[in-house]
Structures are given as structure tokens and as C-alpha cells.
Amino acid sequence: MSKPPIPFNRFSPAGPEFGYVQQAIDGIHISGDGEFTRRCQGQLESGLGVARAMLTTSCTHALELAALLLDIQPGDEVIVPSFTFVSIPNAFALRGAKPVFADVRADTLNLDEALLPDLITPRTKAIVPVHYAGVGCEMDRIMEIADERGVAVVEDNAHGLFGKYKGRFLGTFGPMSALSFHETKNFTCGEGGALLFNDASLVERAEILREKGTNRKRYFRGEVDKYTWVDVGSSYLPSDLLAAFLHAQLEARDRIQQTRHRIWNHYQTELASWAKANGVGLPFIPQHCEHTAHIFYLIMPTLEARTRLIAALQKENILAVFHYQPLHLSEMGMKFGGRPGQCPVTESISDRLLRLPLFTGLTSEDLERIVETVMRFRT
């Protein structure tokens, strides 16, 4: 008899999600910027100490909104890690910018800040560091370089909500940062995101762009007698039903994070000896970083070993997956000047990284089954 499947990810309710959704329905207002949207934004603002938080329909849309706010134009350049999701270069390419691909560090898999001085040109408009697996990039140096060269920093903090770098929350360094509430993230509403503002001067225009280019917010506040089209924009507002769902998740922040860290720490402790004996790399967390237990990954010695381990886990009905493919070698990336050998760490890591299941509903029995299967494997 086959063993029950262990998925890579499964949504785990915090408790009151469906009750809050019903409250939103009972309150009649289920479109964007309702009561639960305001609650979620308040949770993020007070929890992180940012000037403003605006929920969006996705992290992708948060990044697109950031590109509009930076007035990205054709011919501009934006530095992005090659080892990341396609949403980042897309958000800026849609405005006509050229993504400039940077390699990542071999330890944290974050953007290699040492490469930035040589990548910045007079056309560089922004740098987008990604806090991979919820481990902070070297933000001190990144901000120092960006400030020296007059370049904006937009943090992609899709993995790192409530993580810290040197005691400071991720997403609070650059003028803007983007969050994700996709179903694979620590806190979710299925699909969703947010744009956080550390630079309050950007907020007024962001309200307009987020409301399809209208001054509708000023109308609701009684500042104008009617609203009209005043700027470019799009519809980035999520339904208040999604915000109601997310509100329950954010309320359970501490419990969710404690559970994820327990699972992450179990993997790290139990697999340490096996990894050393088999030449497998485990996640590296610098002492000055507080990670979010978003991903637990293995760096296998070869692509062949990774393929065999995925198959061995699959045989036990356990789904393990790889992650990003090098963007600079993608069809679109090559059109923007990407070439083999440009980002050697990315090219090596992407062939060898394997992610183990990690979600709050993972039982102790599931966890033991995964660990035992991995430990039987020999590279």
C-alpha cells in the first residue's frame, strides 16, 4: 500500500480565515480597500515601522507599481539577480528598461554586492536585491553603493517578511519594498502582495497609480468634490475578501513563524552529519541575520545527484522540487544580453539546489519520513 503523499507545499489555515471572509461578505464591501485591507495594512505598518503599506494583487504588481513610481523609461537599466523569479525583470522591462543580471553569493545565494560597482552605469535607475529564502542581503553595503551612485533600491522581500538584518526588518532599507502573499509564502491569501514605503514622499502618487491613475482617495477623504483621471496607473487593489483571509494569517504571525522554524531547525540538525558525509550544502545563515524559515534547501554535489534524490523522494510519495533557472540564460534574458558564464554561481547553484517540503501543517511523522528518506540516499 502506497504511503500518503507529502506535497512540497500545502496551505494551513491559522483559524479564523473563513470567519473573517464571512464578515467581509456581511459587511457588503468586498472590493478593494475595505475594512480588512485597512487592517492588514495597519498590521504591516505597525509591525515593521514603515511609513505606509499598500496591499496589491501580487508581488509582481507591487514591483510594477514601484517601476511606475521610479518613472522607469526606455533605455534605463535595473540591476537584478539572475537567480530569482521572472517577476522582477518583467516589472521593469514592461516600462522599457533593460535588466542587468548580477550573480549571487555562493553562501547566502543573495545578490553579490561586490559586483555592483562594476555593473552600475550612468543609465542605472535601480537595484533590486532579493532576500533569498528569507535571509537578508548585505544591505549596509548595497545601500552605501546605491547612495554613492544615486541609484534607488527596491527590495524584493517576497521570502523575508519579518526577517531581520542586523536587528532591522528586511524591507525597511530602500525607499520601497515588495511582499508576496502567494500560497507558497509564510503568510498567504492564495494570491496577493504589498508595496511598502519607507520614503513617505512616494505615497501620494502611489495612491493615484494604484487607483487606475485617479485621485479617488482624495475624493473619499473629502479633499476634492469629485475624482478624475490625473496620472497613468492600473488596478492593483485586491478584493477585501482576500484581505480578510490574510488578516487571519498576519494575526497568527508568531505561531506560524515558530512552527516553520521548528521544522527548519529539525532539518538542519538531523541532516547535518549526512550532508557533510555526502558533500551536500545546507543553508547558510550569517550571524547578523534572522531568517524567516521560508525555504530549506540542499545543494547537491551534481545535477545527477539532485535528479536521483528527487526520484528517491518521489518513490516515497514525497514531493521535493528545484528552484530558479538562470534568468540570464533564458530566451528573454539572452535578448537583454545574457550569455553563458556571465553568472557562474547562479549557473552552478540552479542545477544543484533542491527544496524540501516546508509548511506549517507538516506533521512530525511527515518530517521524520522525509528525513529518513534523505538520509538513506548516497551521492
N, C-alpha and C positions, 0 to 999 in steps of 0.2 A: 504494500500500500504506500503510495507516494506521500511524502511529508507535506504539510500545509505550506503554501508559498509565503515567502518573506519578500515583500516588494522593496524596491530601493527607497521609496518614499510613500507615506500614507498620511492623509490628513487626520489629525487627532483633535477632537473638539476640546476646548477649555472648559465648557459647561453651559454658559447662558447664551451661546450664539443664536440659537433658534428663537429663544425668548426675546432677545433684542430685535431680531428681524421682525417678529410679530409686532413688537412695539412700534417699529418704524412704519409698518403697514397700517397699524391702528391710528398712527399719527397723521395719516394721509400723505404727507410729503415724502415721497420715495425717490425723487430725482436728486440731483447733486446739491451739495452744500446744505443739507438738512441738519437736524439736531445731532445725529450720530457722527456726521462728518465733523462738526464743530468739536464734539467730544474727543474724537481721535486726534485732531489737530492740536487740541489743548494738551492731550497726553504727551504728544511728541514734543511740543514746545516746552512744557514744564519739565519733562523727563530729561531732555537734552540741553535745555538752556539756549535754544536757538531763537532768533528774532521772530521767525514765522515758519509754519509748516503748512503746506497745501497738498491735500490728497489729490492724486491723479489716477487715471485708469490703469496705469502701468508704470514701471520704472522707465521703460522705453519712452513713454510720453513725458515723463519728468525730464529726461535728458533732452528731448526735442524742445521742451519749453525753455530749458537752460540755454540751448543753442539760439533760440529766438531772443532771449534776454541779453545774450552777449553780442547780438547783432552780427552773427556769423555771415560772411559774404563769400561769393565765389572767389577763389584764389587764396583764402585763408587756410592755415594749417592748424591741425589739432593733434597733439601727441597722445596716443592711446597705446596700452599694452597689446601685443599681438595675442597673448594668452588671455582672452576674455570673450564675452558674448558679443554677438554682432550688433546688438542694440546701440552700443557706444559709437562706433564709426558711422553707423547708419544715421544717427540723430544729427550729426554734423555734416555728413555727405549730402543729406537732403537739402541743406542750406547752401551747397556748392563748395564746401570746404574739402580739403584733401586730408585724409587721415594719415598720420605719420606713425609707423609702427615701431614701438620700443620693445626690447627684450625684457624679460623678468629676471629677478634674482633667483639663484639656484636654491636658496634656503627657504624663503617665505613664499616664493612664486609671485611676489608682488613686483610692480614696475620697478626697474633698476634705476634708481635716482642718479647713479653715477653717469648714466648715459645722457641725461637731459641737456647738459651744456652744449654737447655736440649736435643735438637734434633740434635745438631751438634756432629759428631763423627770424629775420625781420617780419616774416609772414605768420609766425606762430601766434595764435589767438588764445589757445587754452591748452592745459594739460589735464588729462582725466586719469588720475590714479584709481585703481580698483583694489579694495581691501579683500584680497582673495581669502576665501574660507573664514572670513571674519577676523583676520589677523591684520593689524594696522600696517600700512606702508610707512616708510621713513618720512613722516610728514614734516618734521623740522627742516630737513634738507630740501625737500620738494618745495616747501613754501619759501625758503630762503632763495632758491634759484628763481622761482616764479616772480617773487617780488623784485629781485635784482633786474630781471629782464622785462618786467611789465606784462606778465602773462597771467591770465586768470586760471584758477584751479577749480575744477568741478569734480568733487569726489563721487565716485560710484560706490555707494555703500550698500549695495543690494545684499551682500553677505554679512554686513557688520553692524547692524542696528544694536546699540547698547554695548558694543565693544569699545575698548579704550586704547589710546596710545599715550604713554607717559601720563596716565591719570586723566586724560581728556577724551571725551567721547569722540569716536570716529564720526565723520560727517560734520564736524564743527570747525574745520580748519579753513577751507576755501570759502569764497562768497556763497557758493551753493553746493548742495549735495543731493544725490538721488537715492531713494529707497525702493525696495521691491517687496510686495506682499503676495507674490506668486505662490502657488500651492507648495512649492518645494522649499520655501523660506521658513525661518523660525516662527514668524508670525504671518498669518495669511488670511486673505478673504477670497482665495481662488485666483483672481487676477486683480492687481492693484499696485499702486506705488505712491510716492510722495516726493515733492521737492522741498528741501529745507533751505532756509535763508539765514545766513549769518550776516549778510550785508542788507540792512533794512531798507536801503535806498532802492533796492530792486523790487520791493514788494508791490508798490503801487502799479507799476507796469505789468508785473506778473499777474495781478488780479484781472487786468484787462485782457491780456493774451489768453489766459485760462478760460475767460468767458467769451470766447469767439471774437475777440477784438472789440468788445463793447465795454462801456462804463457802467454796466449793470450793477456792480457792487456799490458804486457811489449813489446810484438811484435808490437801492434798498436802504442805504444809510441816511437818505434824505438830503444828500448833498447836491443833487440835481433833480429837476422836476420830471425828467424822462431820460431814458438811456438810448444811446445811439452807437453806431459803429465809429470808433475813433482810432483803431490801430489794426494791424494784422493779428491773427490769432486762430485758435481752433477750440474744439470741445474736449477738454481734458478732465471734466468733472465725473467722478464715479457716482453711481447710484447710492443713495443713503442706505439702501438695503445691504450693500457691500460694506459700508462703513459700520453699520450695526454689527455685522459679523466680526469685523476687525476689532471693534471696541472690546468685545469679549476676549479676544486674543491678547490685546495690549494690557487689559486688566490682569491677566494671568502671567504677565511678563516674568516674574521671579520664579514661579513654579515651572514654566516652560523651560527657562534657561537652566534651572537646577537639574531638571531631567535630562536635558541634552548634554550637559557637562558630565553627568554621571555615566551616560553611555559612552561619550567621547573618552573619558578617563579610563573606563574599563578596557576599551580597545587599546589605548596607549600602554596601559600597564601589562595586559595579558599578551600583547603581541610583540613587546619589546625584544625579548630574547629570540623569538622566532625570526623577527625582522633582521636582527644582527647576524644570525647564523646563515640567512639566505640572501644577504646583500640587498635588503629591501629598505627603502627610506620611509620614515614616518614623518608626520607634520612637525615643523619646527616653529616654536613659539618664542620669540625674543622675550627676555625678562621684563622689558619695558612695555610689553603689550598684554592686554587682557582680551582674549579671543572670545568668540560667540558660540563655539561648538557647532558651527554650521555644517562643516564637512569633515569627515575623517577619511583620509586618503592614504594609499600605499603607492610608493614609487618603485615599481618593479625594475629589475635589472635590465630587462629587454622587452620588446614588444611581444615576442613569442611567449615569454613567461606570463605577461599580463593576459594574453589570449587564453592560455591554458588555465590560469586561475579563474578567470570569468567563467570558463566552461565547467570547471570543477565545482564552483559555487552554484551554477545553473543546474547541474546534475542533482544537487541537494535542494533544488527549488528555491534558491536564494538569488535575488537579482542584484548584481553589482555592475556598475557602469563606469565608462571612462568619462572624460570631460572635454574641454575646449580643443578644437583643432586650430592650428596656427592661422590667424586671420591674414597674415601677410602672404601666405601661400594659397589662399582661397582664390576662386575665379575673380571675384571683385577686388580682393587685395592686390593681386598681380596687376590689375588695371591701374591701381594707385601707386605702382612702383615696387611692390613687394617682390622679393626674389629669394631663392633658396640660399640658406646660410646667413641671411640677414639677422635672424633672431635665433641663434643656436640653442640657447637654453629652452626656449619655447618649443622648438622642433624636437628636442630630445624628451622633454617632460611630457608633451602631449601624447607621445607614443607609449609612455610607460605608466601614466597615472591611472589609478583605479580607485573609485569611491565605493565605500561600504555603506550598507543601509544605515540611516540615522534619522529617526523621527521619534516623537515623544511617546507614541504608542508601542514602541518596540519592547517586547516583554523580556524578562530575564532569561526565559527559555530560548527565545529567538536569538538573543545576544550570545548565549553560550553555543548555540548551534552554528552561528556564523563564525565565532572564534575557533571552535574546534575544527571546522572545515578548512579554514585558512591555515591553521597550524599543522594540518596533515599534508599540506602542499609543500613540495620541494622545488626550488627553482633550478 
